[in-house]
């Protein structure tokens, strides 16, 4: 009798661990969650680099032994691609997959703390162009498609804190956390939610679809539409404070935007000229503009008061963030498809369509650190993360 009772209790525990429940009345989507053990802070494996490969697999590569330590893949991804980016906090890797799964992983061992899933194989939910945003113990992310919604998960166990259905199927950028609010776009709408409760605070509708990532200067919000305008908005009411129109025949700022030292920096694409802009965040006044003729800027980031990036044709560049003047440039022979990572003062990493590359500034050598054993024709983006304190 005692043995039967134990078996029944075990069965009940397993059933509840894998149970699927509606997310909330605001979405109606299915949500499931499996907890192996609660998230705990772990040390960093500082000899390794994380590679979210373009086939959708995430693995840890030891730079000293040149061996793969562990690999994680989505359970049943309908498309094999790196559609998102990862977030690292307290040694825990939070990674979303295109099929709606989100994992919390020990960076040292690859062991899974928890796995949550938005939707299931029949109630398909797509996670694309997302970087998990973590603040105050919650992870924020948006889904695309017919089941478009914003979700807040508790990072300790991956359980659902709140969710809210969005009005449009297209949400091609990550959310912004600021002043205990979460800002996200959906089609031509921009929303602000209470980060703790998920209460909708404001919703603003624009004439054109919004496709730029929302950023902040710790005072106001900045976001771009899919055509040619960058808006400055008040965070409380989403009132337009100023708007900046980029050059004619330029467009598609998307996630090529950030703010630093009360300035907003962004890159726009163009058929003949792609431009990098610096704008005063208070007034919207242009401070400088750097043009790339017959090329398009594919990626920008900030490092030690310098603006780094690369173009579609493989030009790696470093600009002085104060005046836009070129401090360094190199024509790459390999094609970057990832972000840039800066492990030291002498080199940087990027992932190409064939290998992990370490680029040396002085010699301009492109050293193959990890060489892929197979190459696909349908190469999408990849993402890398150097494990440093």
C-alpha positions as CSV (number, residue, x, y, z in Angstrom):
1,X,0.0,0.0,0.0
2,X,2.8,2.4,0.9
3,X,4.6,1.6,-2.4
4,X,1.4,2.3,-4.4
5,X,1.0,5.6,-2.7
6,X,4.6,6.6,-3.5
7,X,4.0,5.7,-7.1
8,X,0.8,7.7,-7.3
9,X,2.5,10.7,-5.8
10,X,5.4,10.4,-8.3
11,X,2.9,10.2,-11.2
12,X,1.1,13.3,-9.9
13,X,4.4,15.2,-9.7
14,X,5.4,14.3,-13.3
15,X,2.0,15.2,-14.6
16,X,2.2,18.6,-13.0
17,X,5.8,19.2,-14.1
18,X,4.8,18.8,-17.8
19,X,1.3,20.2,-17.5
20,X,0.2,22.6,-20.2
21,X,-2.1,25.5,-19.2
22,X,-3.4,28.6,-20.9
23,X,-1.0,31.5,-20.6
24,X,-3.6,34.0,-19.5
25,X,-7.0,35.2,-20.6
26,X,-5.1,37.9,-22.5
27,X,-3.5,35.5,-24.9
28,X,-5.3,32.1,-24.8
29,X,-2.0,30.5,-25.8
30,X,-0.8,27.2,-24.4
31,X,2.2,27.5,-22.0
32,X,4.2,24.6,-20.5
33,X,7.1,24.5,-18.1
34,X,9.6,21.8,-16.9
35,X,11.8,22.5,-13.9
36,X,14.8,20.4,-13.3
37,X,15.9,22.5,-10.3
38,X,15.7,26.3,-9.5
39,X,18.2,28.6,-11.1
40,X,21.3,29.3,-9.0
41,X,24.3,31.5,-9.6
42,X,27.2,29.7,-11.1
43,X,30.8,30.7,-12.0
44,X,31.8,31.5,-15.6
45,X,33.8,29.1,-17.7
46,X,36.2,31.8,-18.8
47,X,38.1,29.6,-21.2
48,X,35.0,29.2,-23.4
49,X,32.9,31.1,-25.8
50,X,29.2,30.4,-26.5
51,X,28.2,30.0,-30.2
52,X,24.6,30.1,-31.2
53,X,25.2,28.6,-34.7
54,X,23.2,29.4,-37.8
55,X,21.6,25.9,-37.7
56,X,19.9,26.7,-34.5
57,X,22.2,24.8,-32.1
58,X,23.9,26.4,-29.1
59,X,27.2,25.1,-27.9
60,X,30.1,26.0,-25.7
61,X,33.6,25.9,-27.3
62,X,36.7,25.8,-25.2
63,X,39.3,28.2,-26.7
64,X,42.2,26.5,-25.0
65,X,41.5,22.8,-25.7
66,X,39.6,23.7,-29.0
67,X,36.8,21.2,-28.0
68,X,33.1,21.5,-27.8
69,X,32.0,21.2,-24.2
70,X,28.2,20.9,-24.5
71,X,25.5,21.4,-27.1
72,X,21.8,22.3,-26.7
73,X,19.1,22.2,-29.5
74,X,15.4,22.8,-29.7
75,X,13.2,19.8,-29.2
76,X,11.4,19.9,-32.5
77,X,12.2,23.1,-34.3
78,X,10.3,23.3,-37.6
79,X,13.1,25.4,-39.0
80,X,16.8,25.0,-38.2
81,X,18.1,28.5,-37.8
82,X,19.6,30.9,-35.2
83,X,16.6,33.2,-35.1
84,X,17.4,34.9,-31.7
85,X,20.2,35.9,-29.3
86,X,21.0,34.8,-25.8
87,X,21.3,36.6,-22.5
88,X,23.9,35.7,-19.8
89,X,23.2,36.5,-16.1
90,X,25.0,35.2,-13.0
91,X,26.5,32.4,-15.1
92,X,23.1,31.2,-16.4
93,X,22.4,31.3,-20.2
94,X,18.8,32.2,-21.2
95,X,18.2,31.2,-24.8
96,X,15.0,31.3,-26.9
97,X,14.5,29.0,-29.9
98,X,12.4,29.6,-33.0
99,X,9.9,26.9,-32.0
100,X,8.8,28.8,-28.9
101,X,11.1,27.0,-26.4
102,X,13.2,29.0,-23.8
103,X,16.0,27.3,-21.8
104,X,17.9,28.3,-18.7
105,X,21.3,26.6,-18.9
106,X,24.4,26.3,-16.7
107,X,27.2,27.9,-18.7
108,X,29.8,25.5,-17.2
109,X,28.1,22.2,-17.9
110,X,25.2,22.7,-20.3
111,X,22.8,21.3,-17.7
112,X,19.3,22.7,-18.0
113,X,17.8,24.5,-15.0
114,X,14.4,24.8,-16.6
115,X,12.7,24.7,-20.0
116,X,9.5,26.6,-20.8
117,X,7.5,26.5,-24.0
118,X,5.2,29.1,-25.5
119,X,2.7,27.0,-27.5
120,X,3.2,23.5,-28.6
121,X,3.6,21.5,-31.9
122,X,0.0,22.2,-32.9
123,X,-0.4,25.7,-31.3
124,X,2.7,26.9,-33.1
125,X,4.4,30.0,-31.6
126,X,7.4,31.7,-33.3
127,X,10.2,33.4,-31.4
128,X,12.3,35.4,-33.8
129,X,14.7,38.4,-33.6
130,X,14.5,38.2,-29.8
131,X,17.0,38.8,-27.1
132,X,15.7,37.9,-23.6
133,X,15.5,41.0,-21.5
134,X,15.9,40.3,-17.8
135,X,15.2,42.6,-14.9
136,X,13.9,42.3,-11.3
137,X,13.7,38.5,-11.6
138,X,11.7,38.3,-14.8
139,X,12.5,37.6,-18.4
140,X,10.6,39.5,-21.1
141,X,10.1,38.3,-24.7
142,X,7.6,38.7,-27.5
143,X,6.3,36.1,-30.0
144,X,5.4,36.6,-33.7
145,X,2.7,35.3,-36.0
146,X,-1.0,34.6,-35.3
147,X,-0.2,34.0,-31.6
148,X,1.7,37.3,-31.2
149,X,2.1,38.2,-27.5
150,X,4.4,39.6,-24.9
151,X,5.4,37.2,-22.0
152,X,7.1,37.7,-18.6
153,X,8.6,34.6,-17.1
154,X,10.0,34.2,-13.6
155,X,13.7,33.5,-14.1
156,X,14.0,31.3,-11.0
157,X,11.9,28.5,-12.4
158,X,10.6,29.6,-15.9
159,X,7.0,29.9,-14.7
160,X,4.7,32.4,-16.3
161,X,4.3,35.7,-14.5
162,X,2.0,37.4,-17.1
163,X,1.4,37.7,-20.8
164,X,-0.6,40.0,-23.1
165,X,-1.8,39.5,-26.6
166,X,-0.5,42.0,-29.2
167,X,-2.5,43.5,-32.1
168,X,-0.2,42.6,-35.0
169,X,1.6,39.5,-36.2
170,X,4.9,41.3,-36.6
171,X,7.2,42.0,-33.6
172,X,10.7,42.0,-35.1
173,X,12.6,43.5,-32.2
174,X,13.4,42.9,-28.5
175,X,11.6,44.7,-25.7
176,X,13.0,47.6,-23.6
177,X,12.8,47.6,-19.8
178,X,12.9,51.1,-18.3
179,X,11.5,52.7,-15.1
180,X,9.7,49.5,-14.2
181,X,7.9,49.5,-17.5
182,X,8.3,47.3,-20.5
183,X,8.1,48.8,-24.0
184,X,7.4,46.8,-27.1
185,X,6.1,47.3,-30.6
186,X,3.7,45.3,-32.8
187,X,3.0,46.4,-36.3
188,X,2.3,50.2,-36.1
189,X,1.7,50.1,-32.4
190,X,4.0,50.9,-29.4
191,X,3.0,49.7,-26.0
192,X,4.1,50.2,-22.4
193,X,3.3,47.7,-19.7
194,X,3.8,47.6,-16.0
195,X,6.8,45.3,-15.7
196,X,5.5,43.6,-12.5
197,X,1.9,43.0,-13.2
198,X,1.6,43.2,-17.1
199,X,-1.0,45.9,-16.9
200,X,-1.3,47.8,-20.2
201,X,-0.3,51.5,-19.4
202,X,-0.3,53.1,-22.8
203,X,-0.6,52.3,-26.5
204,X,0.4,54.6,-29.3
205,X,-0.4,54.0,-33.0
206,X,1.8,55.4,-35.8
207,X,1.0,56.0,-39.5
208,X,3.8,53.5,-40.5
209,X,4.8,50.2,-39.0
210,X,7.4,50.4,-36.2
211,X,10.4,48.1,-36.8
212,X,13.1,49.7,-34.8
213,X,14.3,48.4,-31.4
214,X,13.2,50.8,-28.6
215,X,16.2,52.3,-26.7
216,X,16.6,54.9,-23.9
217,X,19.0,57.6,-22.7
218,X,17.6,57.0,-19.2
219,X,15.2,59.8,-19.7
220,X,13.2,59.3,-22.9
221,X,12.4,56.5,-25.4
222,X,13.6,56.3,-29.0
223,X,12.3,54.1,-31.7
224,X,12.3,54.1,-35.6
225,X,9.5,53.2,-38.1
226,X,10.2,50.8,-41.0
227,X,10.7,53.7,-43.4
228,X,12.7,56.8,-42.5
229,X,11.8,58.4,-39.1
230,X,13.3,58.1,-35.6
231,X,10.9,59.2,-32.8
232,X,11.7,60.5,-29.3
233,X,8.9,59.7,-26.9
234,X,8.1,60.5,-23.3
235,X,8.1,57.2,-21.3
236,X,5.0,58.0,-19.3
237,X,2.5,58.9,-22.0
238,X,4.4,58.1,-25.2
239,X,4.0,61.6,-26.5
240,X,6.2,62.5,-29.4
241,X,8.9,64.9,-28.3
242,X,10.8,65.2,-31.6
243,X,11.2,63.2,-34.8
244,X,14.2,62.9,-37.1
245,X,13.9,62.1,-40.8
246,X,16.8,60.3,-42.3
247,X,18.1,61.0,-45.9
248,X,15.9,60.3,-48.9
249,X,16.0,56.8,-50.2
250,X,17.3,55.4,-46.9
251,X,15.3,53.1,-44.6
252,X,15.4,50.0,-42.3
253,X,17.1,51.1,-39.1
254,X,15.6,48.1,-37.2
255,X,17.9,47.0,-34.4
256,X,20.9,49.1,-35.6
257,X,20.3,51.7,-32.9
258,X,21.6,52.5,-29.4
259,X,21.9,55.4,-27.0
260,X,24.9,56.6,-25.0
261,X,25.9,59.8,-23.2
262,X,22.6,61.6,-24.2
263,X,23.1,60.8,-27.9
264,X,21.3,58.4,-30.2
265,X,23.2,56.5,-32.8
266,X,21.6,54.6,-35.7
267,X,22.4,53.1,-39.1
268,X,20.1,53.4,-42.1
269,X,20.2,51.3,-45.3
270,X,20.2,52.7,-48.8
271,X,20.4,51.6,-52.4
272,X,23.5,53.7,-53.1
273,X,24.5,55.1,-49.7
274,X,24.2,53.7,-46.2
275,X,24.7,56.2,-43.3
276,X,25.5,56.2,-39.7
277,X,23.9,59.0,-37.7
278,X,24.6,60.6,-34.3
279,X,21.7,62.7,-32.9
280,X,21.4,64.8,-29.7
281,X,18.8,62.9,-27.6
282,X,17.4,66.1,-26.1
283,X,16.7,68.0,-29.3
284,X,16.9,65.6,-32.2
285,X,19.7,67.7,-33.8
286,X,22.1,65.9,-36.0
287,X,25.6,65.9,-34.6
288,X,27.4,63.9,-37.4
289,X,26.8,61.5,-40.3
290,X,29.2,59.0,-41.9
291,X,28.4,57.6,-45.3
292,X,29.2,54.2,-46.8
293,X,28.9,54.4,-50.5
294,X,27.6,51.4,-52.5
295,X,27.4,49.3,-49.3
296,X,25.1,48.8,-46.3
297,X,25.9,48.7,-42.6
298,X,24.9,45.3,-41.3
299,X,25.9,45.7,-37.6
300,X,26.9,48.4,-35.1
301,X,27.8,48.3,-31.4
302,X,29.6,50.5,-28.8
303,X,32.9,49.6,-27.2
304,X,34.9,51.9,-24.9
305,X,33.5,55.1,-26.5
306,X,34.1,53.8,-30.0
307,X,31.5,52.7,-32.5
308,X,32.3,49.4,-34.2
309,X,30.5,47.6,-37.0
310,X,30.7,46.0,-40.4
311,X,29.1,46.3,-43.8
312,X,27.4,43.8,-46.1
313,X,30.6,43.8,-48.3
314,X,32.8,42.8,-45.3
315,X,34.3,46.2,-44.3
316,X,35.1,46.2,-40.6
317,X,35.2,49.7,-39.1
318,X,35.8,51.6,-35.9
319,X,34.5,55.2,-35.7
320,X,35.2,57.9,-33.1
321,X,31.8,58.1,-31.3
322,X,32.2,61.9,-30.8
323,X,32.7,62.9,-34.4
324,X,32.1,59.9,-36.6
325,X,35.7,59.9,-38.0
326,X,37.2,56.6,-39.0
327,X,39.7,55.3,-36.5
328,X,40.3,51.9,-38.0
329,X,39.0,49.8,-40.9
330,X,39.8,46.6,-42.7
331,X,38.5,44.7,-45.7
332,X,37.6,41.2,-44.4
333,X,38.1,38.1,-46.6
334,X,35.5,36.2,-44.4
335,X,31.9,37.1,-44.2
336,X,30.7,38.1,-40.7
337,X,27.2,36.9,-39.8
338,X,27.2,37.5,-36.1
339,X,27.8,40.2,-33.5
340,X,31.3,41.3,-32.5
341,X,32.9,40.2,-29.2
342,X,36.0,41.9,-27.7
343,X,38.0,39.5,-25.5
344,X,41.0,41.7,-25.1
345,X,42.7,44.9,-26.4
346,X,44.4,43.1,-29.4
347,X,41.6,41.3,-31.1
348,X,37.9,40.7,-31.6
349,X,35.8,37.6,-32.4
350,X,33.0,37.2,-35.0
351,X,31.3,34.2,-36.6
352,X,31.5,33.8,-40.3
353,X,29.5,31.5,-42.6
354,X,32.3,28.9,-42.2
355,X,34.1,29.5,-38.9
356,X,34.7,31.4,-35.7
357,X,37.2,34.1,-36.5
358,X,39.6,35.9,-34.3
359,X,40.6,39.1,-36.0
360,X,43.9,40.7,-34.9
361,X,44.1,44.5,-35.1
362,X,47.8,45.0,-35.8
363,X,48.3,42.3,-38.4
364,X,44.6,42.3,-39.7
365,X,44.9,38.5,-39.7
366,X,41.6,36.5,-39.7
367,X,42.4,33.4,-37.6
368,X,40.1,30.4,-37.8
369,X,39.5,29.3,-34.2
370,X,36.7,26.9,-34.8
371,X,36.0,25.5,-38.3
372,X,32.6,24.2,-39.2
373,X,32.5,20.7,-40.5
374,X,29.6,21.4,-42.9
375,X,28.4,24.6,-44.6
376,X,24.8,25.3,-45.7
377,X,23.6,27.4,-48.5
378,X,20.8,28.9,-46.5
379,X,23.1,30.7,-43.9
380,X,21.3,33.0,-41.5
381,X,22.6,35.0,-38.6
382,X,24.6,33.6,-35.7
383,X,25.4,34.9,-32.2
384,X,28.5,34.5,-30.0
385,X,29.3,35.4,-26.4
386,X,32.7,35.5,-24.7
387,X,32.4,34.4,-21.1
388,X,34.0,37.2,-19.1
389,X,33.1,38.7,-15.7
